[in-house]
Structures are given as C-alpha cells and as structure tokens.
C-alpha cells in the first residue's frame, strides 16, 4: 500500500511458551503467527506493532494506530475458564471500541471481542469446525464492505470449537455455515469479526491439523488413517477470498479512519 499505516496486533495466541514454540516450528517454519498475519495483509514490519496480551502491557495512546487486528487463540474464553490476562484484555478491547479505532477480530479475536462487549460464548453443540468449509453471506453480509467484490458463498479456513451463543440486537450477522451460525459479525461501522481465518494459508491449516492429530481422532472428526489423509486432501487454497477480505478491511475501514484523523 502507498499510504503507510500503523496496525496494532493483539497477540492472544497463548501464554504457554512451549505451545507457542511448537506452533512456530511446525506451522510457521521458524516464523510466528503474528508475522504470518502481517504478511497476509501485505504490510511492512514498520506498519505492524505487536502487543503480547498475556503481559498485560497495553499501549496508552490508541490514537497512534489506524486499526487493530486481534488474531486467533488456543484459549477458550468461556465463563469459568478465563485466565486473569484474558479478563484484563476485555477491558482494553472495550477501550479500543469506545475510542472508535477499527477492529478486525479473527477466530479467537471474534470470541474475545464478543466477551469484552458483553455476550457469552458456548461450546459448539455440533462439535469442532475444522477444515476448508463453505460460508454463506446473509443479506447484511452481501452488502457489507468487508465482503465487497465477493460472491454470496465462499470457502474459508476454519478451526474452532467455541462460538458466539447469541448477538446483541444492534449487531449484524454477516455470514453463517452449516456448523456455526455466527461466522461473521458487524458491530457498528468500525468492528468486524470473523470466526474463520482470512489470514491462514491452506498449508498452515494442514500443519495445524497434523499437529493436533490426536484430537482430530479423539473428537471423531476422522476414524482411521485413510479418512485422515482424505481430510487433509480436502484442505484447499482460499487465497483469493482471504486477500480480498484483508484488503477490504484496510481499504474501507482502516484507511478512511486514518484519513479522518489526518484531516483533524
């Protein structure tokens, strides 16, 4: 992008250093989730500021950022399971929302924002949603700038077992899937949340599934090695959809906000 921007990335992946190390090595080949997400946005290192949320050290001046991206997490923000740093993060997320800074919450990011803004999450009664799956845009979704230039049905990468139970009346449901009704949510004109992963490559999802093979078998997603191989083969690239969604967030949410701040 010609216009340099500054994105604050909230790293809520995990507070477990060993789990983080395994993911960095097996999924991101020596890089890390934040780096992979930044590159998916096609942003430079100077346009991306990491905030490791479990430390509890948040930036004081939110107006120095043009947008906030909240990535996925291995934690499940359900009542009774939340760690203290997760609850602290809700306070900061509420502060961001109040300040009017654009937010894109991805998977766990969606869940943390939903909790921060006062709604509950539930374990999906239909089980874990994992793989390359189809989502369908609602009428509101088809008209939303986050999905501009995309058809009403799209394939995306998914990996989650927790979902928003219900939404506030003023929130808009933008997309659904067979296993999860709340695939994308609009909160006002600045916050967009996706339960799916628009930053994730097919190879990264395959590596994630391989690293969680025991859980995939244990949860009954596959029953034998033949099914496991077929399941991996069904993971397909969603690069075109991913790129459009991330581009839309920058072009229609982040840049207009930046321009308004500059004009002031």
ZAPA-456299 format. One line per 2 residues: their letters; for each residue x, y, z of N, C-alpha, C. Coordinates in steps of 0.2 Angstrom, whole numbers. Example, Ala and Ser with C-alpha at 12.3 -4.5 7.8 and 13.67 -1.06 7.14 Angstrom:
AS) 66/-28/39/62/-22/39/66/-16/39  64/-11/35/68/-5/36/64/0/39 $
REM end
This chain:
XX) 4/-6/0/0/0/0/4/6/0  2/11/-4/6/18/-4/6/21/2 $
XX) 0/22/5/-1/25/12/1/21/18  7/23/21/9/19/27/4/20/32 $
XX) 3/14/35/-2/14/41/1/10/47  -2/11/52/0/8/58/-5/3/62 $
XX) -4/-3/62/-9/-8/64/-6/-11/71  -10/-10/76/-9/-14/82/-11/-21/82 $
XX) -7/-26/83/-9/-33/83/-9/-35/90  -15/-37/92/-16/-40/99/-14/-48/99 $
XX) -9/-50/102/-7/-57/102/-10/-61/108  -16/-64/106/-19/-68/111/-18/-76/110 $
XX) -13/-77/106/-12/-84/104/-12/-89/110  -8/-88/115/-7/-92/121/-2/-89/125 $
XX) -2/-91/132/3/-89/137/7/-94/138  7/-100/135/11/-106/136/17/-105/131 $
XX) 23/-104/133/29/-103/129/30/-110/125  29/-115/128/31/-122/124/26/-123/118 $
XX) 20/-121/120/15/-122/114/16/-117/109  18/-111/111/20/-106/106/26/-108/101 $
XX) 31/-111/105/37/-114/101/35/-119/96  31/-124/98/29/-129/94/25/-127/88 $
XX) 21/-122/89/17/-119/83/22/-115/78  26/-111/81/31/-108/77/35/-112/73 $
XX) 37/-118/76/41/-123/72/37/-127/67  32/-129/69/28/-134/65/23/-131/60 $
XX) 21/-125/62/16/-122/57/19/-116/53  23/-112/56/26/-106/53/33/-107/51 $
XX) 36/-113/52/43/-114/49/48/-109/52  48/-108/58/53/-104/62/51/-97/62 $
XX) 45/-95/59/42/-88/60/37/-88/65  32/-84/65/27/-85/70/20/-82/68 $
XX) 15/-83/71/8/-82/69/7/-74/67  10/-70/72/10/-63/70/13/-61/64 $
XX) 19/-64/62/22/-62/56/18/-65/50  16/-71/51/12/-73/45/6/-69/44 $
XX) 2/-67/49/-3/-62/48/-2/-56/45  4/-53/47/6/-47/44/7/-47/37 $
XX) 11/-53/35/12/-54/28/6/-55/24  1/-59/27/-6/-60/24/-9/-53/22 $
XX) -8/-48/26/-10/-41/25/-6/-37/20  0/-40/18/5/-37/14/7/-30/17 $
XX) 8/-30/23/11/-24/27/18/-25/29  21/-20/29/28/-20/31/29/-20/38 $
XX) 35/-22/41/37/-23/48/35/-16/52  36/-11/48/36/-4/51/28/-2/52 $
XX) 24/-6/49/17/-4/49/13/-9/54  17/-13/58/14/-18/62/17/-18/69 $
XX) 13/-17/74/15/-16/81/12/-22/85  17/-26/88/15/-32/92/13/-30/99 $
XX) 8/-33/102/6/-32/109/5/-39/111  9/-42/116/8/-48/119/4/-48/124 $
XX) -2/-49/123/-8/-48/128/-7/-51/135  -4/-57/136/-3/-60/142/1/-56/147 $
XX) 5/-52/144/10/-47/148/6/-42/152  0/-40/149/-4/-35/152/-2/-28/151 $
XX) 3/-27/146/6/-21/145/3/-18/138  -2/-14/139/-6/-11/133/-3/-4/131 $
XX) -3/-2/125/-2/5/123/-7/10/126  -4/15/128/-8/21/131/-12/25/126 $
XX) -8/26/121/-11/31/115/-14/27/110  -20/25/110/-24/22/105/-24/26/98 $
XX) -24/32/99/-25/36/93/-18/37/88  -13/33/90/-7/32/86/-8/27/81 $
XX) -13/23/82/-15/17/77/-20/18/73  -20/16/67/-25/16/62/-30/10/62 $
XX) -28/5/65/-33/-1/66/-30/-6/71  -34/-10/73/-32/-16/77/-34/-22/74 $
XX) -29/-27/74/-31/-34/72/-30/-38/78  -35/-43/80/-34/-47/85/-34/-54/82 $
XX) -29/-58/83/-28/-64/80/-32/-70/84  -30/-76/81/-33/-82/84/-30/-84/91 $
XX) -33/-89/95/-31/-91/101/-32/-98/102  -28/-101/106/-29/-108/109/-33/-108/115 $
XX) -34/-102/118/-38/-102/124/-46/-101/122  -50/-104/126/-57/-104/125/-60/-99/130 $
XX) -62/-93/128/-65/-88/133/-72/-89/135  -73/-94/139/-80/-96/141/-80/-95/149 $
XX) -85/-92/151/-86/-91/158/-83/-97/163  -79/-96/167/-76/-101/172/-70/-104/169 $
XX) -68/-102/163/-62/-105/160/-57/-99/159  -59/-93/160/-55/-87/158/-49/-86/163 $
XX) -43/-85/160/-37/-83/164/-38/-75/166  -34/-73/171/-34/-66/173/-32/-62/167 $
XX) -27/-64/163/-25/-59/157/-30/-59/152  -34/-64/151/-40/-64/146/-45/-58/148 $
XX) -47/-59/155/-52/-54/158/-49/-47/157  -42/-46/158/-39/-39/158/-39/-37/150 $
XX) -39/-42/146/-39/-40/139/-46/-37/137  -51/-39/140/-58/-37/138/-58/-29/140 $
XX) -55/-27/145/-55/-20/147/-52/-16/142  -46/-19/139/-43/-15/134/-47/-15/127 $
XX) -50/-20/126/-54/-21/120/-60/-16/120  -63/-15/126/-68/-11/127/-66/-4/126 $
XX) -60/-2/128/-57/4/127/-56/6/120  -53/1/116/-52/2/109/-59/3/105 $
XX) -64/-1/107/-71/0/104/-73/7/105  -73/9/112/-75/16/114/-72/21/110 $
XX) -65/20/109/-61/25/105/-63/26/98  -66/21/95/-68/21/88/-63/19/83 $
XX) -58/15/86/-52/13/81/-55/6/78  -54/6/71/-57/0/68/-53/-7/71 $
XX) -57/-12/71/-55/-18/74/-57/-24/69  -52/-28/68/-54/-35/64/-52/-40/69 $
XX) -57/-44/72/-56/-49/76/-57/-56/72  -51/-60/73/-51/-66/69/-51/-72/74 $
XX) -56/-77/73/-57/-83/76/-57/-81/84  -52/-83/87/-52/-81/95/-53/-73/96 $
XX) -51/-69/91/-52/-62/91/-59/-60/91  -63/-64/87/-70/-63/87/-73/-65/94 $
XX) -71/-70/97/-73/-73/103/-71/-68/109  -65/-65/109/-63/-60/114/-67/-54/114 $
XX) -68/-52/108/-72/-45/107/-79/-47/109  -82/-52/107/-89/-54/110/-90/-54/117 $
XX) -85/-57/120/-85/-57/128/-84/-50/131  -79/-46/128/-77/-40/130/-83/-35/130 $
XX) -88/-36/125/-93/-32/124/-100/-34/127  -99/-40/131/-105/-41/135/-109/-47/133 $
XX) -107/-52/128/-111/-58/127/-107/-64/128  -110/-69/129/-107/-76/131/-105/-80/125 $
XX) -101/-84/126/-99/-89/121/-101/-96/123  -102/-101/119/-103/-108/120/-99/-112/116 $
XX) -98/-119/119/-95/-124/115/-100/-126/110  -98/-126/104/-102/-128/98/-105/-135/99 $
XX) -112/-135/100/-115/-142/101/-114/-146/95  -113/-144/89/-111/-148/83/-104/-151/83 $
XX) -100/-149/88/-93/-151/88/-88/-146/84  -82/-148/84/-77/-143/81/-78/-142/74 $
XX) -77/-136/72/-77/-135/65/-70/-134/62  -68/-138/58/-61/-139/56/-61/-140/48 $
XX) -57/-137/45/-55/-138/38/-57/-132/33  -57/-134/27/-59/-129/22/-67/-130/21 $
XX) -71/-125/23/-78/-126/23/-81/-120/20  -88/-121/18/-91/-115/14/-95/-111/19 $
XX) -95/-104/18/-99/-100/22/-104/-96/17  -109/-94/20/-114/-90/16/-115/-84/19 $
XX) -115/-78/15/-116/-72/17/-124/-71/18  -126/-67/23/-133/-65/24/-134/-59/20 $
XX) -140/-56/20/-142/-50/16/-137/-45/19  -136/-44/25/-132/-39/28/-125/-40/26 $
XX) -122/-46/26/-116/-48/24/-114/-46/16  -119/-48/12/-118/-46/5/-117/-39/4 $
XX) -120/-35/8/-120/-28/7/-114/-24/11  -110/-28/15/-105/-26/19/-99/-25/16 $
XX) -95/-19/17/-89/-18/14/-83/-23/15  -84/-27/21/-79/-32/22/-79/-37/17 $
XX) -85/-38/14/-86/-44/9/-87/-41/2  -85/-35/1/-86/-31/-6/-82/-35/-11 $
XX) -85/-36/-17/-82/-40/-23/-81/-47/-22  -85/-50/-17/-85/-57/-16/-92/-60/-17 $
XX) -93/-66/-19/-99/-69/-20/-103/-71/-13  -109/-73/-14/-113/-74/-8/-111/-81/-4 $
XX) -107/-85/-8/-104/-91/-4/-97/-91/-6  -93/-93/-1/-86/-93/-1/-83/-99/3 $
XX) -77/-102/1/-74/-107/5/-68/-103/9  -68/-105/16/-63/-102/20/-60/-107/25 $
XX) -55/-105/28/-51/-110/33/-54/-109/40  -56/-115/43/-59/-114/50/-55/-119/55 $
XX) -55/-117/61/-53/-121/66/-55/-118/73  -61/-121/75/-63/-118/82/-69/-123/85 $
XX) -69/-123/91/-75/-127/94/-79/-122/99  -78/-116/99/-82/-111/103/-85/-106/98 $
XX) -91/-104/100/-94/-99/95/-99/-94/100  -100/-89/96/-105/-84/100/-112/-87/100 $
XX) -114/-87/106/-121/-90/108/-127/-86/105  -126/-80/106/-131/-75/103/-128/-68/102 $
XX) -131/-64/99/-129/-57/97/-133/-52/100  -130/-46/101/-134/-40/104/-139/-38/98 $
XX) -145/-35/99/-149/-34/94/-146/-29/89  -142/-24/91/-139/-20/86/-133/-22/82 $
XX) -131/-28/84/-125/-31/80/-129/-35/74  -125/-35/68/-127/-38/62/-123/-45/61 $
XX) -127/-50/59/-124/-56/57/-123/-56/50  -117/-57/48/-114/-56/41/-113/-63/37 $
XX) -112/-68/41/-111/-74/37/-112/-80/42  -114/-86/39/-116/-92/43/-112/-98/39 $
XX) -112/-104/43/-110/-110/40/-115/-116/42  -114/-122/40/-118/-127/42/-117/-129/50 $
XX) -111/-128/52/-109/-130/59/-109/-124/64  -109/-118/61/-109/-112/65/-112/-106/62 $
XX) -117/-104/66/-122/-99/63/-118/-92/63  -113/-91/68/-110/-84/68/-103/-84/65 $
XX) -103/-84/59/-96/-84/55/-93/-77/54  -98/-72/54/-95/-65/53/-100/-61/57 $
XX) -98/-56/60/-102/-51/64/-100/-44/62  -104/-39/62/-103/-32/61/-105/-29/68 $
XX) -101/-25/71/-103/-21/77/-102/-14/75  -107/-10/74/-106/-3/72/-103/-3/65 $
XX) -100/3/64/-96/4/57/-89/3/58  -86/1/64/-79/0/64/-76/-7/66 $
XX) -81/-11/69/-79/-18/71/-81/-23/66  -77/-27/64/-79/-33/60/-75/-39/63 $
XX) -79/-44/64/-77/-51/67/-78/-57/62  -73/-61/62/-74/-67/58/-72/-73/62 $
XX) -76/-78/62/-75/-84/65/-70/-88/61  -70/-87/55/-65/-91/51/-58/-87/50 $
XX) -54/-90/47/-47/-87/47/-45/-84/40  -46/-78/38/-44/-75/32/-37/-74/31 $
XX) -33/-75/37/-26/-74/36/-22/-81/35  -26/-86/35/-22/-93/35/-22/-96/28 $
XX) -16/-98/27/-15/-102/21/-17/-109/22  -18/-113/16/-20/-120/16/-15/-124/20 $
XX) -8/-123/18/-3/-126/21/-2/-126/28  -4/-120/31/-4/-118/38/-9/-122/42 $
XX) -15/-123/39/-20/-126/42/-19/-134/42  -16/-136/36/-14/-143/36/-9/-145/42 $
XX) -4/-140/42/1/-141/48/-2/-141/55  -7/-137/55/-10/-136/62/-14/-143/63 $
XX) -18/-145/58/-21/-152/59/-17/-158/61  -11/-158/57/-6/-163/59/-4/-163/66 $
XX) -3/-157/68/0/-156/75/-5/-158/80  -12/-158/78/-17/-160/83/-21/-166/81 $
XX) -17/-170/78/-19/-177/75/-23/-181/80  -20/-181/86/-23/-185/92/-30/-182/93 $
XX) -31/-176/94/-38/-173/95/-43/-174/89  -40/-174/83/-44/-175/77/-47/-182/77 $
XX) -43/-187/79/-46/-194/80/-50/-194/86  -48/-191/92/-52/-191/98/-58/-188/98 $
XX) -59/-183/94/-66/-180/93/-70/-183/88  -68/-188/85/-72/-192/80/-72/-188/73 $
XX) -68/-183/72/-68/-180/65/-66/-185/60  -61/-189/61/-59/-195/57/-59/-201/61 $
XX) -59/-207/58/-59/-213/62/-53/-217/60  -50/-216/55/-44/-220/53/-39/-216/49 $
XX) -33/-219/47/-28/-216/44/-31/-214/37  -35/-218/34/-37/-216/27/-41/-210/27 $
XX) -46/-210/32/-50/-204/32/-46/-198/34  -41/-198/38/-36/-193/40/-33/-190/34 $
XX) -30/-194/29/-27/-192/23/-32/-189/19  -38/-191/18/-43/-188/14/-45/-181/17 $
XX) -45/-181/23/-47/-175/27/-42/-169/25  -36/-171/25/-30/-166/24/-30/-165/16 $
XX) -32/-169/12/-33/-168/5/-38/-163/3  -43/-163/7/-49/-158/6/-47/-151/8 $
XX) -42/-150/11/-40/-143/13/-37/-140/6  -41/-134/4/-39/-131/-2/-37/-124/-1 $
XX) -34/-121/-6/-32/-114/-5/-38/-109/-5  -38/-104/-1/-43/-99/-1/-40/-92/-2 $
XX) -35/-92/-5/-30/-86/-5/-34/-80/-8  -38/-81/-13/-42/-76/-17/-47/-73/-12 $
XX) -50/-77/-8/-55/-74/-4/-52/-71/2  -46/-74/5/-43/-71/10/-40/-64/8 $
XX) -37/-64/3/-34/-57/1/-39/-52/0  -45/-53/-3/-50/-48/-4/-53/-46/3 $
XX) -54/-50/8/-56/-48/14/-51/-44/18  -45/-46/18/-40/-42/21/-39/-35/18 $
XX) -39/-35/11/-39/-29/8/-45/-24/9  -50/-27/9/-56/-23/11/-56/-20/18 $
XX) -54/-24/23/-53/-21/29/-48/-15/29  -43/-15/26/-38/-10/26/-41/-4/22 $
XX) -44/-5/16/-46/0/11/-53/3/14  -57/0/17/-64/3/19/-65/4/26 $
XX) -60/2/30/-61/3/37/-55/7/40  -49/4/39/-43/7/41/-41/14/38 $
XX) -40/14/31/-38/20/28/-43/26/29  -50/25/28/-54/30/30/-53/33/37 $
XX) -52/29/42/-51/31/48/-45/35/49  -40/33/46/-33/36/46/-34/43/42 $
XX) -37/44/37/-38/50/33/-42/55/37  -47/53/41/-51/57/45/-47/60/51 $
XX) -42/55/54/-38/58/59/-33/63/56  -30/62/50/-25/66/47/-29/73/46 $
XX) -35/73/44/-39/79/42/-40/83/49  -41/80/54/-42/84/60/-35/87/63 $
REM end
